[in-house]
Amino acid sequence: MQFYSTNNRDLRVPFREAVFNSLPADKGLYMPEMITRLDPYFIGNIHRYSLQEIAVQVASPLIGDDIPTAELQRIVREALDFEAPVRPLDDGMAVLELFHGPSLAFKDFGARFMSRVMAFLAHTDDTVLDVLVATSGDTGGAVAMGFLGVPGTRVTILFPKGKVSPVQELQLTTNGQNIRAIEIDGTFDDCQALVKEAFNDEQLKGVFRLTSANSINIARLIPQAFYYFHAYAQARSQGISDVVFSVPSGNFGNIGAGLLAHKMGLPVRHFIAATNANDTVPRFLANGRYEPRPSVQTLANAMDVGNPSNWVRIMDLFNDDREPLRQVVSSHAFTDSQVREAISALFERYNYIACPHTAIAWLAAAAYRRHHPGEYATVFLSTAHPCKFPEVFPDEIAKAITAPEQVRMLKKRKKDIMKLGKDFSGFKKYLLENA
């Protein structure tokens, strides 16, 4: 399988190069040259397959011959050793829980799959693979745990000062070994800009073998498609075939993977991009003008992205035509006060505790159902365990949260943080001095 740049369809590379280079030289993003629609028999009988079996079926046509089937099965088995259950809340609404992995966030799917793919593709190479990643919350923790101790890799995580939760910061800064954490005095967009600039710096490319673990990397995006197929399989096993997905959206990799699944033949009725005050996409879908703004801090910090990188992939899937995109995707934005109200409402109605990102997805799902009544299931994605956001919840709800054992162990570890400004020269100097 070849992958082209969203900026130039004639610029094509094999899967291995797309994974390790992360970004094309022209600063686009990689996309598969061909999106094969899966066998209708597989789709029709998908409820008979496990998550791991579904993952192999979905990944194979996207990766091609670059990873043999037996190796792909091993990678999937090792990476996806946890569940992603769909839990019904009432007759029309269900939640897809994606926080049952080691970092307690949906990004475990991408990070664990990608780390093992990279390890396989690089196993004959003695050069250290330097993984750079910007995080607004959960990506960094998932990448840290996905790559921790993986031979031949070194991970550098950039996170914005004061804009990640205490548990998220512990997941970033207490790992040691091959994981380094840098606190940037700026926003997530500043962190992301530093990573992108590093990939395009000729001196750094001459010294390091750089790659990214952000959702800009195609190896992060592909495995996120798995859980959409698996969620649909669970719905089918319950006699439901008409599904709408409501997706908390920040950098738009998550919903981008859902739309990739849709293009591969997953019969989804509609997707809802649920955002916080960082509403670049809702405004674009409403008025046709794509106008990124500096990100603002909210309770749903992993979604605090003013210029989502993966939006170019989504537009590419629809040939840069807004009208057919609007037939498949709608979007809603919500304030922090609405999020707090939603958290309380979910607890009161269903005895369900949702993190801020999940609460936004529920709000969007409820808004869609009000405007589109009918017989279908709305599945909203729960992307992080609520224990990662203790400061958000009222006392009554906070007391009902049970923190998993790995969180209690994190609090006993010592932090190791490097602090830098948002200027590229300082970041570049740090990398070169710590080569």
N, C-alpha and C positions, 0 to 999 in steps of 0.2 A: 504494500500500500504506500502510495506517495501522498505527501501533504503539501499544500500550496499556501502561500501568504495571502491574507485578506487584502493586502495592498497590491498584489501582483499574482494572478493565477498562473502565470508562466514560471514563477519561481517555485520549484518543487524539489522536495527532499524526501528521503526514506524516513520511516518511523523513528529509527535510532537517532538520526540527526535532529529531527523535530523535538524529541525528548530532551536531548542533551543541550541543544542550542536554545530551547525555549522560545526565543524570539527570532524571527527572520531578520536578515540584515536590513530590510527596508522598514522595520519597526511595525510590521503588521502582526497578525497572529496566525498560527498554523491551523489549517482545517483539512480534513480528509478529502482527497480528490474525488472520491465517490462514496456516497452514503447509500448502502444497499438496504433495501427493504427486506426485513426478515421473513422467513417462510410463514405463510398464513397458517399452516398446520401448527407451527410452534406457538404463534400468537393465540390461536384458538384453543390450544391445550396448555397454555402457560401456567394454569393453576396446578398442574401436575409436577411442576419443576421446583427445585429448591433455589434459594438465592444464589448459591454457588454455581449451579447448573445454568441458571439464567445468565449469570455474569459471563461465563465462557461463551455462550451463544451470542451475546451482544458484542463482546470484545473481539471475537475472532474476525468478523468481516472488516472491522476498523483497523486492526493491527496487521492482518494478513499473515504472511509467512515469516515476519521478523521474529516472532516468538513461536516455537513449536507448540502444538496443542498440549502435549504432556507437561511442558514447562508452564504454559498458561494456566492449566488446571492446578498445578502446584502453587503458583503465585496467588491465584484466587483463593485457594483453600487456606493458605497462610494469612492472607490479608483480611479476609472476611470471615473471621472466626467468631462473629457476634451476630445478633439478630437485628432486624429492622421491622418491628411489628406494626401493623395497622390496628388501632384501637377505636372501635365505634364509640361515639359519645351519645348520639341519638340516631333517629331513623335516617337523617339526611347528612350527618356530619361525622367525620372520623379524623383521627390524627395519626400521621405516620411518624413514629418515633425513631429518630436517627442518631440518638445520643448514647447508645449502648456499647460503643467502642471504648478503647482505653483512655482517650482524651475527653470523653463525654460530649462529643460534638460530631455533627454530620461529616466533618472534614476528615474523619478517620478513614472513610471510604477511599477518598482520593489519595491521601498521604500514604497510607499503608500499601495500597496497590502500586503507586508510583515508586516508592522506595524499593520495592522488590523488583519492579520492572527495570529500574536503573541498575540495581545490583546485578541482575542477570545480563543486561546488555554491556556492562562494564567489567564483567568477571575476568576477561583476558587482558585487561589494561591496568598497569601499575600506577597510572597517574591519579592523584587525589582529585575527586570530584567535589567542587565547591558549590554548595547549594545556597543560593541567596533567596530569602523569602521576606516579604513585607506582610505584616498582619495587623488587622484591626481588632483582633480578639482571639478567635478560635483556630484560625489557620496555623499560627505559630505552634500552639500546643500539639496539634495533630501531626505536624511535620516533625517536631522535636521527638515525639514518641515513635513516629513511624521510622525515623532514621537513626534513632539512638543506638549506638554500638554497631551500626552497619559498616563493615570494613570498607576502606577506600573512600569514605565520604566525610565531609566537614560541612556543617550547617551553620549559617549566620542568619539570625532572625532580627529584623528591625521592627520595633513597635513604637507607637506614639506615646509620649510621656503623659501620664495621667488619664489615658483614654482606654485602658483595659481594666477589667475587674481584678480584684485581689487574687482570686483563684486562677484566672487566666495568666496573670503575671508570674505566679508560682510555677505554672506549667511551662512558661518560657524560660525562666531564669534559674532553675534548680537542677538542671540535668547533668551538667558537666560533660565529661568524655568529649565527644565530637560535636557538641552543640554549644554555640555562642549566642548571647542575647545582647542587643544594642538598643538602648532607649533613645529615641530621637525626639528632640525638642521641637515637635511639630505635629502635623496631622498624619492620618493614614496615607492620604494622597502624597504627602512629602516622602514618606517611607517608600511608597511604590515608585515614585519618581527617581529616588536614589538607586533602587534596584534596576530599573530600566536603563538609567544612564550608565551604570556599571557594565551592563551587557553590551553597550555600544562604545565603550572606552577601549581604544586599540591597545593601550599599555596593559590594562588589566587582562584583556583577552590573550595577550602574549605571555602573561605570567601564570594565569589561572585557567583551569578548565571549569568555566562557569556554567551553571544551569539554575533554573528557577523551580521552586516548589509551589508557587502561587497558581491560581487557576488559569493564568496565562499559559501554563504548560499543558499541552494536550493530554499528557498522561495523568493529569489531575481531573480533567474534564470527563474523559471516557468512563471511569468507574462510577461517576455520579449518575450516569444514565442507568446503572444497574438497578438502583432502588426504585426508580419509577416503574420499570417492568415488574419488579417484585411486588410493589404495592398494588399494581393492577392485577397481578396474579392472586393476591390475597382477596381483593375485591371480587374477582371472578369466583373464587372458592365460596364466597358468601352469596353468590347469585347475582352480583352487580356487574354490569358491563359498561355502564355509562358513568364516566368519572371526570371530575374537574379537580385540578391540583392548584392549591394556593401556596405560593412559595415566598418565604422571606427573602428579599433581594437586596444585596449591597453592591458587590462587584459583578453580579449577574452571571457568575459561573454556574450556580445551582440551577436556576431556571434555564440557562443555556443548555445544560445537560438534558433537562427535560424536553426541550425543543428538539435536540438531537435525537432523543428517543422517539419523539413524535414523527420525525422525518424517516426514522427506521421502521415505522409501521405501528408504533404503539397507538392504539385507538383512544386517544384522549379527547374529550369534548372541548375543553378549554383550559388555558393556564392563566393564573392571576399573579402578577408581579406585585407583591406587597412590600411597600417601602415605608421608611420613617420620614423625617423632615428633609432628608436628602432625596429630593423628588425629581431629579433630572429626567428620568424615564416617564413617570406619569405626565409630566408637562409635555414631553415630546409626543406621546401618544394622543394627547388632547389637542395640541396646537400645531404639530408638525415641525417645531423648531427644537433642535437638540442643542441645549445651552447649559453645559456643565457649570457648576458653581463650586466654590470652596466648600469642603465638607463641614458639617456642623455636628457637634457632639450631642448624642441622645442616649436614652436608656438602652437602646438596642445597638451597642457600640460596634458589633461586627458588621453592621450595615451602614456605618458612617462613611460613605463613599460618595464623593461629589461627581466623579468622572469615572464611571464603571468601565474597567478595561474590556470585559467580555461583551459589551454591547455591540462591538464591531462584528463579533462572531454571530450574534443573533441576527443582525441586519444582513450578514452574508448568507445565512440560511434562507432568508426571504428575498435574496437578490436586491438588497437595499431598497425594497419597495415597502413603504409604511402601510399601505392599505391591506394587502394580504396578511401582514403581521397582525394588524388590529383584529382580523377575523379570528385569530388564534389566541392572542394575548391582550388582556386588559390590565390596568394597573390602578392601585389605590395607595395613597400616602396617609399616614396617621401621626398625630402628635404624641408627645410623652404623656400628657394627661389622658388621652384616649387609651394609651397602652396600660396605664395604671388601672383604669376602669375595667379594661378587658381582663387583666390578671385576676382582679377580684370577682368578676362575673363568671369566669371559667371555674374558679374555686367554689363559688356559691352554687352554681347550677350543676356542675359535674364532679365536684370534689377533685378537680384536675389542676395541677400546678404547672403553669407554663412560664418559660423564660420570656423576656421582652420580645425577642425575635418571633417566637412561636405565637405570642399574643397578637402580634401584628398580622401574622398569617391567618389567624382565626378571625380577626376583624375584617380582613379582606374577603375571606370566605363567606362570612355572614352578609357582608354588603352585596356580594355577587348573588347570593341566594335570594335576597330581598328583591333584586331587580330582575332575576331570572328564575321564577318559580318553575317547578317541574319535578319529574321523577329521575333523579340522578344522585350520585354520591359526591359530596365535596370533601376532598382529603386535604387537610392543611398540614404542612411539614413542621415538625418540632425538631429544631436544629441543634439545641444544646440543653444539657441538664440544668434545671433551675438552681442547683447548688452553686453554680458558677456566678450567680448574681444576687448574693444575699442582701445587699444594700437596697435592692429594688422593692422587696416585698414588705407588706404590712406585717406586724409581729405575729398575728394569727396564722398567716400563711407561712412565714419564715419558720415558725416552730414545727410545722408539719413536713418540712423538707428533710429527708434523710440523705446525708452526704455519703457517697460511696467510700469504701476504704481507701482508695487511691488518693482522695482529696485529704483525708486525715493524715496520711503519710506525707503528702506534699508539705504540710505546715511544719513539719519537723526538719525540713531541709534548709540549707543556707543558700541565699540568693547570690548570683554572680552576674553583675550587670555592668556593661560599658555604656557610658553616656556621651552622646554626640549631638551636635547641632544638625540642622537640615541642609547644610552646604555640602555639595558633592566632594569638594577638595578634602574636607576632613574625613569623610567616609573612605575615600580612595586611599588617603594616607594610612588610615587604620588597617585596611586590607593589606597594603603593601608591607607595612611594618610587622604584620602578624602572619606573613606568608609561611 
